[in-house]
Each structure stands twice: as structure tokens, then as C-alpha cells.
């Protein structure tokens, strides 16, 4: 970049002694900006056999320049130097000819405005730019860290939700298992309680025989007076019954009846008044009052004065417990040792067992029951009835 056209130069030339040859004063040339300063060149057209070029600053100190040519025989002496701001802003170039004892000198002064310098606004801009870059980088770093923290928090939250769901699932499983175990335990307790009641009832077993004199004409009684069946398959079995010989005015009495797979039957007790009506009028249906029974028909159990008995499957042997003292008649599934239901009794006098088979012609009979001694559970194991 040439600065000759824009820099005002003050060149001072002085001759200390006459020159003994052909030549001119040294020429100072402002070459270009370099290394934070301005490069100056000193050129001379004189021919020196022995010449020396010296640079002198504003303080008079000699400064060594850089030769432009090493040939002192045929070429002019020349050198260059870099003038920097703060060095006085002036420089002199002197050429000494030792043989002719002559010297020539040229000087230059350059204003500070022409030296390259950093603007304070540029420094502030650079500082602000660097600070902005730092803040942007810090913000990016913070955002990335925040994103990582958010991601970790989301993952942790997701993991916690999964753990909560897993815990809920396990709690639900444990709850269902506990409910099932509780239901099973209650069912076992209920079964034990029912079995205990059944065994207590069976300890009151008595012998029952059928009364030939107190039966419907269409019924047949076996020789041992323990079984009965219908002789007329056209007759509705529930209209025909036979009453037992034994009557019970008090205490507890238990007997069992083999009903097999008959489609319908009816078992229970009748009052003494109803027994007399049946004995005197064998061809008519017995009155309803004074008759307490369990009836099986069309796959359902029906108790006297009550709705169908639910959750009871068909059984082949039915146990009957007559508790005169408690005015209650209870029925049991002997095979399952479970209750079928009970009826409250309202009567006067004795109660007599009765039996009514279906019209299929199959036997319905009293099964002998050996009286059993009831042994209560040890203390601490008693189950409330």
C-alpha cells in the first residue's frame, strides 16, 4: 500500500562538505505499513567506492537498517527501516563517503495519525464481542445442562411412574391373593362349621320305619318297612306320601333318606293332626297346615313357606334333623356334610316323619344310621356355630 500520496513529508537535506563526485542527496521513500509501523527506504544515486549509510532517530541514536543491495561498486547505497509510533515519529538517513570525506542527509517526520493504531471503540467492541460469545457459549452450555437435567428428571419420573405401576400391580396381586386366601379360609371354616353341625346332628340318629296303615294307596312299602315307591307311574308323586310309625314330642332326632336320582321328591314331618287326616282319608292330598318339608322338583330345592334354596346341587342322600326343643327342622346333604336349609316349626303334639317319592317306580328309602358320639373340639379350637 503506497502512502506517498497521503502523507505529508518534511524532508531536510544538509550538506556538510562539498561532494567530490556526481550524485544527489539521499531519497527517503515511505514504502508501506509493516509490523505495526511504516517501512522507510533510503536511496542514493551517488557512486561511492566506500560509503556508509546511517539511520538516526529523533534522539540522535544510530539505528541499523536493512541493506537493499550489497553491491557498492556500481550501485547506489540503499537501506530500509521500520518506523514505529512512539519512536519520535522522525528519522534521518545519512550517507558518509570515507574517501571523499563528504556526507549527505535527508530527514522525514510522520504524524501519529498515519501510524496504524487500534481504536478504543474497536477494543470495546472486541471485548463486548468476546463477552457476548462467552455469554452465548455459557447459555448454550447451561441450556445443554438444563436439557440433560430435564431429560434425567423425565427419565427419573418415568422410572418412578413405572415403579409405582409395578408396585400397584404387585399390591393388586397381593390383594387378590389375600382375598382369595381369605375366601378360602372362610370357606374352610364354614365347611368345618357345617361338618361340625352335621356330626352333632348325626349323633341324634334314630331308627325310622314306615307305617303301612298311613300311606297313599298308590305307594308300595318294602318288607323291611324302610323303602317306598310309586306303583302308578301316571300318578303325581307329590300327591302321595307315607308317614313313619315313630312320632316325636320332644328332644332331637335325626334320620337319613336315600333319594337316589329321582327327579322329584318331598321329605319332612307332619303334625299328629295331619297324620290322622292321612290315615283316615288315604286317597286325598294332605292339608298344607301342619306339614313342614323340603321338596326337590325340576332341579330346585324348595322349603316350606320359603323361596328356592340357592347354591345347592342335587344330592342322593338327605339327612333330616328334627329339633323339637328349638322348633326347627333342618336338612343336610350327607355326601357334602353341608346344610340344605331349615324350616321353623309351628305345631302341637307329636311330629311324624313322612316321605313322598316320584312316579318313576324307583325306591326311596330310610338308610340306617349308627348313632355317633359327638366329641367337642379341644379348648381354643371351638368354632362358633
Wavefront OBJ file of the C-alpha trace (Angstrom):
o trace
v 0.000 0.000 0.000
v 1.653 3.306 -1.002
v 1.488 6.164 1.427
v 3.415 8.752 -0.639
v 0.222 10.392 -1.911
v -1.387 10.755 1.534
v 1.472 11.554 3.911
v 2.987 14.979 4.247
v 6.751 14.642 4.448
v 9.184 17.160 5.753
v 12.486 16.358 4.188
v 15.528 18.246 5.309
v 18.743 17.841 3.407
v 22.042 19.231 4.554
v 25.488 19.008 3.071
v 28.353 19.116 5.479
v 31.127 19.221 2.838
v 31.227 19.574 -0.936
v 30.672 16.374 -2.800
v 33.647 15.159 -4.839
v 31.673 13.265 -7.448
v 28.463 13.042 -9.297
v 25.361 12.367 -7.124
v 22.360 13.771 -5.278
v 21.010 13.898 -1.724
v 19.590 10.566 -0.406
v 15.958 9.975 -1.247
v 13.628 8.907 1.534
v 10.643 6.806 0.382
v 7.634 5.830 2.500
v 7.081 2.268 1.327
v 4.155 0.599 3.230
v 2.703 -0.424 6.580
v 4.634 -3.269 8.122
v 4.812 -4.922 11.536
v 2.707 -2.249 13.231
v 4.760 0.602 11.758
v 5.803 2.275 8.446
v 8.705 0.988 6.365
v 11.073 3.704 5.144
v 13.597 3.286 2.334
v 16.681 5.449 1.847
v 18.031 5.539 -1.737
v 21.100 7.319 -3.182
v 22.160 7.678 -6.803
v 25.732 8.537 -5.921
v 28.531 6.166 -6.665
v 30.679 5.541 -3.657
v 33.729 3.404 -3.639
v 33.479 3.277 0.111
v 30.285 4.598 1.573
v 28.324 4.094 4.803
v 24.587 4.646 5.360
v 23.416 5.559 8.846
v 19.895 5.871 10.264
v 19.406 8.323 13.126
v 16.245 8.762 15.189
v 14.899 11.953 16.741
v 17.068 11.431 19.833
v 20.221 11.153 17.727
v 20.702 7.454 18.303
v 22.033 5.414 15.419
v 19.796 2.612 14.201
v 20.865 -0.220 11.980
v 18.823 -0.582 8.826
v 18.454 -3.376 6.337
v 20.628 -3.024 3.182
v 18.736 -3.180 -0.116
v 21.808 -4.018 -2.208
v 25.186 -5.453 -1.343
v 26.988 -4.085 -4.480
v 28.885 -0.852 -3.510
v 30.978 -0.665 -6.653
v 28.406 0.135 -9.316
v 25.142 0.593 -7.411
v 23.965 3.332 -5.163
v 23.848 2.887 -1.454
v 20.345 1.962 -0.145
v 18.727 0.718 3.074
v 15.332 0.362 4.762
v 13.954 0.555 8.289
v 10.563 0.249 10.020
v 9.469 3.380 11.886
v 7.017 2.693 14.658
v 4.767 5.024 16.627
v 6.329 6.357 19.826
v 9.875 6.415 18.449
v 9.853 10.163 17.857
v 7.990 9.973 14.568
v 11.082 11.259 12.722
v 14.048 9.544 11.091
v 17.190 10.751 9.292
v 19.199 8.963 6.652
v 22.880 9.959 6.332
v 25.389 8.716 3.751
v 29.118 9.009 4.583
v 31.876 8.720 1.968
v 35.079 7.990 3.860
v 37.363 8.594 0.882
v 35.886 11.903 -0.195
v 35.102 12.921 3.340
v 31.618 14.016 2.393
v 28.162 13.334 3.815
v 24.605 13.906 2.798
v 21.491 13.571 4.921
v 17.721 13.525 4.458
v 15.091 13.515 7.226
v 11.404 12.689 7.440
v 8.725 13.359 10.074
v 5.423 11.448 10.060
v 2.365 12.473 12.084
v 0.860 9.985 14.602
v -2.381 9.865 12.643
v -0.632 7.982 9.855
v 0.551 5.162 12.119
v -1.678 2.078 12.389
v -3.390 2.037 15.755
v -6.209 0.218 17.484
v -9.334 2.287 18.096
v -10.652 2.250 21.709
v -14.079 1.609 20.236
v -12.645 -1.403 18.437
v -11.181 -2.694 21.677
v -14.503 -2.181 23.422
v -16.248 -3.889 20.532
v -13.836 -6.789 20.713
v -14.352 -7.040 24.464
v -18.106 -6.893 24.051
v -17.927 -9.423 21.232
v -15.799 -11.787 23.281
v -18.091 -11.285 26.274
v -21.129 -11.929 24.071
v -19.525 -15.067 22.669
v -18.720 -16.179 26.199
v -22.273 -15.490 27.333
v -23.684 -17.339 24.309
v -21.405 -20.294 24.966
v -22.313 -20.174 28.646
v -26.010 -20.030 27.736
v -25.612 -22.963 25.319
v -23.744 -24.901 27.989
v -26.404 -24.040 30.553
v -29.195 -24.996 28.136
v -27.498 -28.288 27.375
v -27.031 -28.971 31.060
v -30.648 -27.987 31.695
v -31.761 -30.263 28.860
v -29.704 -33.064 30.350
v -31.187 -32.353 33.782
v -34.674 -32.229 32.280
v -34.033 -35.483 30.429
v -32.705 -37.097 33.594
v -35.664 -35.748 35.556
v -38.084 -37.045 32.920
v -36.371 -40.426 32.907
v -36.403 -40.483 36.703
v -40.082 -39.511 36.726
v -40.840 -42.177 34.135
v -38.938 -44.730 36.187
v -40.814 -43.660 39.333
v -44.134 -43.983 37.485
v -43.114 -47.425 36.267
v -42.099 -48.376 39.813
v -45.427 -47.049 41.123
v -47.331 -49.012 38.457
v -45.321 -52.127 39.282
v -45.962 -51.588 42.994
v -49.683 -51.099 42.331
v -49.719 -54.262 40.237
v -47.974 -56.206 42.983
v -50.298 -54.727 45.603
v -53.303 -55.663 43.466
v -51.949 -59.181 43.044
v -51.293 -59.454 46.757
v -54.743 -58.017 47.470
v -56.394 -60.532 45.160
v -54.297 -63.318 46.616
v -55.196 -62.202 50.126
v -58.890 -62.013 49.213
v -58.723 -65.466 47.683
v -56.871 -66.853 50.694
v -59.358 -65.134 52.976
v -62.283 -66.534 50.988
v -60.676 -69.985 51.021
v -60.059 -69.707 54.758
v -63.646 -68.584 55.362
v -64.875 -71.380 53.131
v -62.776 -73.910 55.042
v -64.025 -72.504 58.340
v -67.586 -72.642 57.038
v -67.043 -76.210 55.861
v -65.622 -77.171 59.240
v -68.520 -75.452 60.976
v -71.043 -77.217 58.730
v -69.317 -80.547 59.225
v -69.336 -79.977 62.970
v -73.060 -79.176 62.924
v -73.693 -82.205 60.715
v -71.789 -84.538 63.047
v -73.630 -83.118 66.027
v -76.919 -83.663 64.230
v -75.962 -87.211 63.260
v -75.251 -88.018 66.901
v -79.045 -87.899 67.392
v -79.730 -90.713 64.891
v -82.894 -92.802 65.419
v -84.494 -95.768 63.624
v -87.388 -94.955 61.340
v -89.929 -97.435 59.967
v -92.751 -96.747 57.540
v -96.363 -97.192 58.650
v -98.299 -99.472 56.309
v -101.539 -98.085 57.720
v -100.668 -94.479 56.940
v -99.769 -94.286 53.265
v -101.271 -93.366 49.907
v -102.903 -96.314 48.086
v -100.566 -95.903 45.087
v -97.434 -96.374 47.182
v -95.666 -99.662 47.892
v -93.630 -100.299 51.056
v -90.800 -102.850 51.211
v -90.927 -105.822 53.585
v -88.417 -104.233 55.955
v -90.639 -101.135 56.083
v -87.759 -98.862 55.197
v -88.351 -98.169 51.487
v -91.247 -96.817 49.448
v -92.016 -96.379 45.726
v -94.929 -95.451 43.481
v -96.935 -98.256 41.935
v -98.801 -95.988 39.497
v -96.497 -94.110 37.127
v -99.414 -91.944 35.980
v -99.911 -90.532 39.428
v -98.132 -87.352 40.521
v -95.772 -88.464 43.243
v -96.029 -85.296 45.290
v -99.681 -86.106 45.986
v -98.820 -89.488 47.519
v -96.904 -89.902 50.784
v -96.239 -92.353 53.574
v -95.865 -91.435 57.260
v -93.460 -93.107 59.690
v -94.554 -95.143 62.631
v -92.468 -93.192 65.104
v -93.653 -89.823 66.429
v -91.517 -87.395 68.420
v -92.935 -84.988 71.022
v -89.612 -83.565 72.231
v -85.760 -83.657 72.020
v -83.660 -84.030 68.840
v -83.987 -86.778 66.267
v -82.007 -87.431 63.077
v -82.528 -89.813 60.140
v -81.214 -90.159 56.573
v -83.093 -90.848 53.342
v -81.686 -92.279 50.109
v -83.392 -90.350 47.296
v -81.050 -91.528 44.533
v -81.519 -89.733 41.220
v -85.271 -89.281 41.387
v -86.485 -86.218 39.501
v -88.745 -85.074 42.336
v -89.425 -85.982 45.939
v -90.515 -84.471 49.229
v -89.314 -85.169 52.796
v -90.212 -83.705 56.168
v -92.557 -84.047 59.137
v -96.267 -83.695 59.691
v -98.172 -82.899 62.820
v -100.184 -85.522 64.592
v -103.383 -83.911 63.318
v -102.264 -84.170 59.680
v -101.201 -87.785 60.275
v -104.693 -88.623 61.488
v -106.210 -86.980 58.378
v -103.967 -89.023 56.088
v -104.730 -92.245 57.948
v -108.467 -91.700 57.789
v -108.521 -90.373 54.195
v -105.765 -92.147 52.321
v -106.944 -91.167 48.875
v -106.830 -87.395 49.255
v -103.922 -84.922 49.353
v -102.772 -83.956 52.859
v -103.588 -80.456 54.209
v -100.891 -77.805 53.941
v -101.097 -76.591 57.519
v -99.047 -78.797 59.822
v -96.775 -80.065 57.029
v -93.091 -78.998 57.039
v -90.827 -80.267 54.289
v -88.013 -79.947 51.745
v -89.186 -80.532 48.194
v -86.998 -81.272 45.162
v -88.514 -80.674 41.738
v -87.167 -79.593 38.340
v -83.637 -79.275 39.724
v -84.625 -76.951 42.586
v -84.957 -77.317 46.350
v -87.969 -75.633 47.920
v -88.556 -75.285 51.671
v -91.988 -74.894 53.168
v -93.042 -71.267 53.141
v -89.773 -70.128 51.513
v -88.255 -69.457 48.114
v -85.889 -71.766 46.267
v -82.759 -72.849 48.088
v -79.788 -71.464 46.116
v -76.271 -72.837 45.607
v -77.271 -76.428 46.328
v -76.550 -79.234 43.901
v -78.576 -82.425 43.642
v -77.718 -84.968 46.287
v -78.502 -88.676 46.582
v -78.742 -88.880 50.411
v -80.568 -86.311 52.544
v -80.171 -86.003 56.311
v -83.100 -84.713 58.370
v -82.736 -83.248 61.895
v -85.873 -82.623 63.933
v -85.170 -80.303 66.870
v -88.442 -80.187 68.730
v -86.990 -78.119 71.561
v -85.864 -75.372 69.157
v -88.921 -75.789 66.880
v -86.658 -76.225 63.852
v -86.419 -78.781 61.042
v -83.043 -78.912 59.231
v -81.931 -80.730 56.074
v -78.382 -81.778 55.103
v -76.500 -83.024 52.059
v -74.973 -86.107 53.648
v -72.284 -86.598 50.991
v -71.064 -82.999 51.342
v -71.874 -82.778 55.070
v -73.378 -79.352 54.325
v -76.790 -77.834 55.165
v -79.544 -77.533 52.571
v -81.825 -75.333 54.666
v -84.119 -75.269 57.676
v -87.779 -74.631 58.491
v -89.336 -73.111 61.635
v -91.959 -75.382 63.173
v -95.362 -74.353 64.482
v -97.273 -77.341 65.912
v -98.844 -79.036 68.890
v -98.446 -82.686 69.866
v -96.113 -85.105 68.145
v -94.320 -84.741 64.800
v -94.038 -87.712 62.415
v -91.544 -88.106 59.520
v -93.087 -88.503 56.066
v -91.739 -89.485 52.620
v -93.056 -88.819 49.095
v -91.270 -90.442 46.074
v -91.723 -89.572 42.387
v -93.772 -91.646 39.930
v -90.779 -93.358 38.280
v -91.175 -96.520 40.359
v -87.743 -96.147 41.950
v -87.270 -96.831 45.654
v -86.924 -94.018 48.179
v -85.737 -95.436 51.482
v -84.591 -94.721 55.009
v -80.920 -95.512 55.468
v -79.863 -96.934 58.836
v -77.593 -94.548 60.743
v -75.411 -95.787 63.553
v -75.603 -93.347 66.465
v -72.338 -91.452 66.901
v -70.863 -89.875 69.980
v -70.061 -86.227 69.465
v -66.615 -85.236 70.710
v -66.270 -81.456 71.124
v -63.102 -79.769 69.907
v -60.330 -79.051 72.438
v -60.449 -75.722 74.223
v -59.170 -72.924 71.977
v -60.277 -74.688 68.768
v -64.035 -74.340 69.209
v -65.830 -72.873 66.201
v -68.892 -70.760 66.828
v -71.963 -72.115 65.226
l 1 2 3 4 5 6 7 8 9 10 11 12 13 14 15 16 17 18 19 20 21 22 23 24 25 26 27 28 29 30 31 32 33 34 35 36 37 38 39 40 41 42 43 44 45 46 47 48 49 50 51 52 53 54 55 56 57 58 59 60 61 62 63 64 65 66 67 68 69 70 71 72 73 74 75 76 77 78 79 80 81 82 83 84 85 86 87 88 89 90 91 92 93 94 95 96 97 98 99 100 101 102 103 104 105 106 107 108 109 110 111 112 113 114 115 116 117 118 119 120 121 122 123 124 125 126 127 128 129 130 131 132 133 134 135 136 137 138 139 140 141 142 143 144 145 146 147 148 149 150 151 152 153 154 155 156 157 158 159 160 161 162 163 164 165 166 167 168 169 170 171 172 173 174 175 176 177 178 179 180 181 182 183 184 185 186 187 188 189 190 191 192 193 194 195 196 197 198 199 200 201 202 203 204 205 206 207 208 209 210 211 212 213 214 215 216 217 218 219 220 221 222 223 224 225 226 227 228 229 230 231 232 233 234 235 236 237 238 239 240 241 242 243 244 245 246 247 248 249 250 251 252 253 254 255 256 257 258 259 260 261 262 263 264 265 266 267 268 269 270 271 272 273 274 275 276 277 278 279 280 281 282 283 284 285 286 287 288 289 290 291 292 293 294 295 296 297 298 299 300 301 302 303 304 305 306 307 308 309 310 311 312 313 314 315 316 317 318 319 320 321 322 323 324 325 326 327 328 329 330 331 332 333 334 335 336 337 338 339 340 341 342 343 344 345 346 347 348 349 350 351 352 353 354 355 356 357 358 359 360 361 362 363 364 365 366 367 368 369 370 371 372 373 374 375 376 377 378 379 380 381 382 383 384 385
